[in-house]
């Protein structure tokens, strides 16, 4: 899933709603994220386009809240509670996901299988 | 050459002999004609100003032709002019004395353009002129020796006369053989068609200036041909190779060359010319007939020209064909060349062709030129069929980067400009290539080209620099700066009037301005120039307005947008930058004028307005401290009051948006103490001004309040809204006289409801800016009361409530800002505290205090709670709602410093706010906000195709400054500036990040 910043992006997204789980002091979601505009996109094992600096789900703890909600490893997180996640730093994403006052996070994610399901047309910009 | 070989010597001999015989006849006739013509010319010269009008109807022209004297005189007149076309007509005329001539012209007219039957000779001429640009002529001046002079002035003027005469003679020669001429002309017409639109006469036109001949070629071929021409060393060899083939295969070509060559003929007396011209024709014979034909022109060529192949082939194509052959047999040609030396003209001719032919194939240097051609082609520049065919040739390839960069230093201008354009194209959206260009030291060369006199060259160089300057790689920006690119850009801005170039310059500067260390450099070199050259003229502001005329409106040009964006960026570079901008003559005036014009036209959503407001906001920051003479306006009550300030509060002296808490406190207390202050608020007596304020004084005149309020009311652009609110916030901060006027003026202008309304904005940053502005405004006691009564609900509704999802997702900063504003409002006002309770805020505050993960939010909420609890008269009411003291105490985590003496810790509350304010307002672009802001609507359904709109991020910096040559669209792609600085959130976020984190 790649896009050109500044251009509208057409993506097939799925909404995933995760109920946070209280673990002692913390509310956890049960997955980990990688990526962000401050990270080296080349190291992202999940992105198709190695220049994609989006936030990706890197690990899922089994039976955790994210797992139960249907989040998958390798999903690209597009939004968290309405906040865009395609152009944020890693830490900004983390913060958005871990707001203490929110028990529920709603994610918009996209993944390859979704993409393939729907032929989409994002060829409007030249590939560089 | 093979052809040549194939021909048997015998046949050649035979043909040569035949030709010779013919020539002799012709020459005799020619000689006569020449004499005639010369006489006529002489006569013609005498009349100073013959009929001048160029657009002569056809008949008139004919008439002139018949009366040679007129025609010639005309010609004379026009010659001096650079316009080649006119001369051409003239030339025809002299030739025309014979009846054929007129026929010829008519033929041409009809054949070429059927629609225009009565085309005058002039018309044709003009067509031709198009192909021949005078400019080019100058570009490729030839020395007397026939060698191009790199940058010299064109010899045109000097030799025009003689050349003309020569032509005339030539023309006459042609015409001497009547049959030949008529046929010839027709053939010409056919062959050249519209594309060339050139009859033999037109070709003459070219000859007229040698350069013209060149220009044609060069234009068509792009830089290649020119480049070749310029290599002196090759010349000697060229002629040889060239000739043989030409003679046999491509007659037309000869013409071209012949023509070209002719102009070169050194200026001399007419007799000299005669000599030259004769030898030209005749000498070639032994070697090949071609040369003769070309000089003689039409007659002999007829057969060839009539052939369809030739007709399609323009001159341009011909040369290509020549090259192919030529390069095969270099050796042979060599010897022949030597044979020529005695004939200067021949040598010249050879030289000219030679380079041309040569360059394409055999010269090692040819590659770069090819490159340039290729780039030309790709860019969709003019394309002649020949170029296309050249491109198809497998030998052509794209130049690699070092070659392109090398071409930037090519002696020939079009090569430079094509190389630069190609570079711009390559760099588009390609960070790797930008980096490579930098490492290959291409940037200094491009910067050097900015000073190039040719607009084509500096324009393309600037375009390349703009693309290179764009993007995350600050090293590129630094590289431009390091080779003095910024002063060079500014210089060019001063020099050029070309809008496109100006757009490119300002776009480049905008890009450069996004990098912190370059801001001051831009200010130092370009501030006044940018202001004078762009901001002031485009803003419509006039230093001394003409009273009769209506004030001009601002023009939202790209240049203005770019420049204002650049200044917006540099205005965030701290106190010194602000000072420089404020004191830049005319800048503030022009910006204000532009904004007022925007308000007047209700055109407030565009980027230029946004930029202007942001500059104004930035310049308003700390205005009460930084403006010269600010001391005079320090509020006397504030200064005298220090001792009387509420002793219960310990304040640290803290420089912040309030200009030091102490001062603020003073203000505050004073307002509280002296209820009579209220009166003065409503009857403002502003400091008396002896003369209208100007320059930076305009920043804080109460008049600006209305402007900002209009923007806040009308604009749909969140960035503009945020900036306008921020400007009010900056102006209402501080304890000097002007800020108190501003605070009162906002109220009087009914600005409070406008601001409160904006608390409902969907935009986080707007809410934040408005909240902080309200906080500063509430330093004014009456404002505080009003805000307490009318804004409380909206403030509270922006607070998150524990479990329930808040209506909006607001940033931590925004939440803290709102909490601090609430705190300010309820402080010293139990009435306001009561309305806070009535707004159901306690529940939210308690929830934040207990559960917020943000320490700052927790702390800010607890301060509000403590303040509320401090009003004993309210405790009953609170108790009734089920609250007790424990709810109003600090939570364990937040305990640290809060309440030492049981009073709300003023310092703590304000601290974070101030920090934020400073950064937030001193710098414009808070990218964080921007990027958050871009989120479209959050709710999307499962597996729908969902267009996520990403284009909202309009950071002042780069935005759409990079353009490729090819697709000249305004795409914004990189949204994010690389630059580290200023964003509020970034400050905390920019620590080294884990690659992977559990959530």
Contacts between the chains, C-beta under 8 A, distances in Angstrom:
chain1	res1	chain2	res2	distance
A	3	B	950	7.0
A	4	B	971	7.6
A	4	B	973	5.2
A	5	B	950	6.5
A	5	B	953	7.7
A	5	B	972	7.8
A	5	B	973	5.4
A	5	B	974	5.7
A	5	B	975	4.6
A	5	B	976	7.0
A	6	B	950	6.5
A	6	B	951	5.6
A	6	B	953	7.2
A	6	B	960	8.0
A	6	B	971	6.5
A	6	B	972	3.7
A	6	B	973	4.5
A	6	B	974	6.9
A	6	B	975	5.2
A	7	B	950	6.6
A	7	B	951	6.7
A	7	B	971	6.8
A	7	B	972	7.9
A	7	B	973	7.0
A	8	B	947	5.4
A	8	B	948	7.2
A	8	B	949	5.3
A	8	B	950	6.2
A	8	B	951	6.1
A	9	B	947	6.9
A	9	B	948	4.8
A	9	B	949	8.0
A	9	B	950	5.5
A	10	B	945	6.0
A	10	B	946	7.5
A	10	B	947	5.2
A	10	B	948	7.8
A	11	B	945	7.7
A	11	B	946	6.2
A	11	B	948	6.1
A	12	B	943	5.9
A	12	B	944	7.4
A	12	B	945	5.8
A	12	B	946	7.2
A	13	B	940	5.4
A	13	B	943	7.3
A	13	B	944	7.3
A	13	B	946	4.9
A	13	B	948	7.7
A	14	B	942	5.4
A	14	B	943	5.6
A	15	B	940	6.2
A	15	B	941	6.9
A	15	B	942	5.5
A	28	B	998	7.3
A	28	B	999	7.1
A	29	B	999	4.7
A	31	B	998	7.4
A	31	B	999	6.5
A	32	B	996	5.3
A	32	B	997	6.0
A	32	B	998	4.5
A	32	B	999	6.7
A	33	B	996	7.0
A	33	B	997	6.2
A	33	B	999	6.2
A	34	B	995	5.7
A	34	B	996	4.5
A	36	B	993	6.6
A	37	B	976	6.5
A	38	B	990	7.6
A	38	B	993	5.5
A	39	B	993	6.5
A	39	B	995	6.1
A	43	B	995	7.0
A	58	B	996	5.1
A	59	B	996	7.4
A	59	B	998	7.7
A	61	B	998	8.0
A	78	B	948	6.1
A	79	B	935	6.2
A	79	B	938	5.9
A	79	B	940	7.5
A	79	B	948	7.6
A	81	B	805	7.8
A	81	B	809	5.7
A	81	B	938	6.5
A	82	B	809	5.9
A	82	B	935	5.7
A	82	B	937	7.3
A	82	B	938	2.4
A	82	B	939	7.5
A	83	B	809	6.4
A	83	B	932	5.8
A	83	B	935	5.4
A	83	B	938	7.5
A	84	B	931	6.6
A	84	B	932	6.7
A	84	B	934	5.4
A	84	B	935	3.9
A	84	B	936	7.8
A	84	B	948	7.4
A	84	B	950	7.4
A	86	B	948	7.3
A	86	B	950	6.8
A	87	B	931	4.7
A	87	B	934	7.1
A	87	B	950	7.4
A	87	B	953	6.9
A	87	B	975	6.4
A	87	B	976	6.3
A	88	B	931	6.2
A	88	B	932	7.8
A	89	B	986	7.8
A	89	B	989	5.5
A	89	B	990	7.6
A	89	B	993	6.6
A	90	B	993	4.2
A	90	B	994	7.0
A	90	B	995	7.5
A	90	B	997	7.0
A	91	B	989	4.8
A	91	B	991	7.2
A	91	B	993	5.3
A	92	B	928	7.2
A	92	B	985	7.1
A	92	B	989	5.8
A	94	B	997	5.1
A	94	B	999	5.9
A	95	B	989	7.8
A	97	B	999	4.2
A	98	B	853	7.2
A	98	B	999	5.3
A	99	B	853	6.2
A	100	B	851	6.2
A	100	B	852	6.3
A	100	B	853	2.8
A	100	B	854	7.8
A	101	B	800	5.6
A	101	B	802	6.5
A	101	B	847	7.6
A	101	B	848	7.5
A	101	B	851	5.5
A	101	B	852	5.6
A	101	B	853	6.6
A	102	B	805	7.1
A	103	B	803	6.5
A	104	B	805	7.5
A	106	B	938	7.3
A	108	B	938	7.7
A	108	B	940	5.3
A	108	B	946	7.4
A	114	B	943	5.9
A	117	B	943	6.9
A	118	B	943	7.1
A	118	B	945	5.9
A	120	B	945	6.1
A	125	B	971	7.5
A	126	B	967	7.5
A	128	B	428	8.0
A	128	B	429	4.7
A	128	B	430	6.0
